[in-house]
């Protein structure tokens, strides 16, 4: 068992299977010593785990739930990365996380939502999981997803 697989087991995390593309793109691509993922949605077993805008109020996705969806999206990103480099042990640094939050116009807590992705990467990779990040509020995401996460990692 690899070091990262052991860490995932210790954390009780099952890495999902790679989410098939929803359009004309690939889940991840290698460029030099970097892997760039496509935007990853919070898919579980081929289905979107939630839909809607994030915010406070009736009919909106609560920020705490959206944080968990960002975590799921990051794990989907790791699955895509593993598919192209073979082992997550090859990751030498999580370089950048870009998170998009489908936001109600009054919602300004995008950084807290994307912390769901950042924190799980830190739990898995320790200092190698520290990264630059953007957390962006948007009007709508594909399939009406509440969050979308992109990862950039360095590998050897």
N, C-alpha and C positions, 0 to 999 in steps of 0.2 A: 504494500500500500504506500502511495506517495505521501510526502509530508503534508501537502495541502489536502489530499483526500482524508488523511488522518485528522486534520484540523476540522474539516467539514463534518466528519463523523462525531468528533468531540462536541461540536456546536449543535449537533442534531439536524444538520442541513443536508438534504438530498438535492444534488444538482439536477435541474430539470433536463429534459432532452431539448435539443435545439428547436426553437420555434421556426417552422417553415416560413419563408418569405410570403408576405401578403401581396406583393407586387413584383416589379422587375428590379431586383437587387439581390445581394447575397448577405447573409447574417453578419459576416465579418470578413475583413480583408487584411492581408499582411502587406506592409510597405516598409522595406528595410527591416529594422529591429522593432517596429511598432505594429500593433494590431489595433485596427479601428473597427468598432462594431457599428452596425446600423442601429437606428433607434429601436430599443426593445420595449415592448409593452408588458404589462403585468398579466401575461398569459399563464394559465395553469391547465395542463392536459389539453392544449389546443383551444381553450376558450378564454376569453377576456374575463378577468376576475371581477371587474366592476366597470360601470360606465358613468359618465356625467362630469359635471364641473365640481371643483373643490371649493369649499367655503363653509360658512356657518348658516344653517337654516334648513327649512324643510325642502326635501328634494335634492339637496347638495351632498356631495361626498365629504364626510368629515375629514379634517386634516390628519387626524391620527390614523384613519383607515388609509388615506392616500400615502402616508409615510410607509405603511406596510406594502402597498402596491409598488412604491419606488424600490423597496428592498427586493421584491419579486422580479422586477424588471432588471435590476443589477445582476441577480442570479441567472436570469436568462442570458444576459450579456456574457457572463462567465462561461456558460455552456457553449455559446457561439465561439468564444475565444478558444476554449479547450478543443473544439472541433477542428480548428485550423492549425493549432500548434501541438496538439497531442496530449499535453500535460500542463496543468496549471502551475506545477513546480517550475516551469520555465519562465514564469513571470518574474521580472526583476524590479518592476515598479508599476503601480497604477499611476498613470501620468495625469489623466484628465477625466472628469465626469461632467457630462452636460445633462441637466435634467430639465424637462419641460413639464409644466403643471397646467392642465386645463382649468382655468381659474374663473370663478365668479368675479365680476368687476370689482367688488369690494374686498376680495381676498388678497392679502399681501404676505402670507406666510410661506411662500415658495421655498425659501431656504430650509425651513423646518421639515417640509415634506421630503425634500431631496436628501435630508440627513438619513432617511431610511436606507438609501443606496450607499452613502458614504460610510455609515456606521457598520454595515455588514461587510464592506470591503476591508475596513480596519480590523474587524473581528477575525476575519479570515487571514489577512496578510500581515497584520501588525504594522510596523513602520513602513513596509513596502506598499501598504494600502493608502498611505497619505498622498493626497493628490490635489491638483488645482481643480476648480469647479465653477460652473455656472448653474444658476437655478432661475429659470425663465418662466414667467407666466404667459400663457397663450390663450387664445379664444377657444380653440378646439384642436383635438388631436385625432389621429386615425381611429376609426371605429368608435369614436366618442370615448376613448380611453381617458382616465383621469390623469395619468402620468406616462411619460416616455423617458427612457434613460439611454444615453450613449456612453460608451467607455473607450478610452485609449489606454493601452498598456504597452510597456516595453518588455521584451523577452530576449532570452539568450538561447 
